[in-house]
Amino acid sequence: MTKAELVSNISKRTGIERGVVLGTLEAFMDEVKNSLEGGEDVHLRGFGSFLVKHRAQKTGRILKNNTTIIIPAHDIPFFKPADVFVDKVKNRPKKTI
């Protein structure tokens, strides 16, 4: 599902104009990004958590050149779904073709 499809579906379900839904969705994504950039996690009960994970320094290889490189320590954004959400996806009805 694309962002446009998501906006369209929310607009149809709620009766709110597409422009308002798009603005709200953009504001939500900006707030999540700003929080993660600031080192603050975002927790949405029943959905999941947007977290920042720290990756330690490690040694990597460039196979093409057969050389070793050092990959520095860095932080990455990460989404961890809630257990309730994971259970719903695992136990969803299977589609028959």
JOWOCOR-V128079 format. One record per backbone hydrogen bond with DSSP energy under -1.0 kcal/mol. NH is the residue of the N-H (numbers start at 0). CO is the residue of the C=O. E is the energy in kcal/mol with one decimal. If there is no record, write none. Layout:
BEGIN
NH | CO | E
NH | CO | E
END
This chain:
BEGIN
5 | 1 | -2.4
6 | 2 | -2.7
7 | 3 | -2.3
8 | 4 | -2.6
9 | 5 | -2.5
10 | 6 | -2.4
11 | 7 | -2.3
12 | 8 | -2.4
13 | 9 | -2.3
14 | 10 | -2.2
20 | 16 | -2.2
21 | 17 | -3.0
22 | 18 | -2.3
23 | 19 | -2.3
24 | 20 | -2.7
25 | 21 | -2.6
26 | 22 | -2.2
27 | 23 | -2.4
28 | 24 | -2.4
29 | 25 | -2.4
30 | 26 | -2.4
31 | 27 | -2.3
32 | 28 | -2.5
33 | 29 | -2.9
34 | 30 | -2.4
35 | 31 | -2.4
36 | 32 | -2.6
37 | 33 | -1.7
38 | 35 | -1.5
39 | 34 | -2.9
41 | 49 | -2.5
43 | 47 | -3.0
46 | 43 | -2.3
47 | 43 | -2.3
48 | 79 | -2.6
49 | 41 | -3.0
50 | 77 | -3.6
52 | 75 | -3.0
54 | 73 | -3.7
57 | 70 | -2.3
59 | 68 | -3.1
61 | 66 | -2.7
65 | 61 | -1.5
66 | 61 | -1.6
68 | 59 | -2.7
70 | 57 | -3.4
73 | 54 | -2.0
75 | 52 | -2.6
77 | 50 | -2.6
79 | 48 | -3.0
81 | 46 | -2.0
85 | 81 | -2.4
86 | 82 | -2.5
87 | 83 | -1.9
88 | 84 | -1.9
89 | 85 | -2.6
90 | 86 | -2.3
END
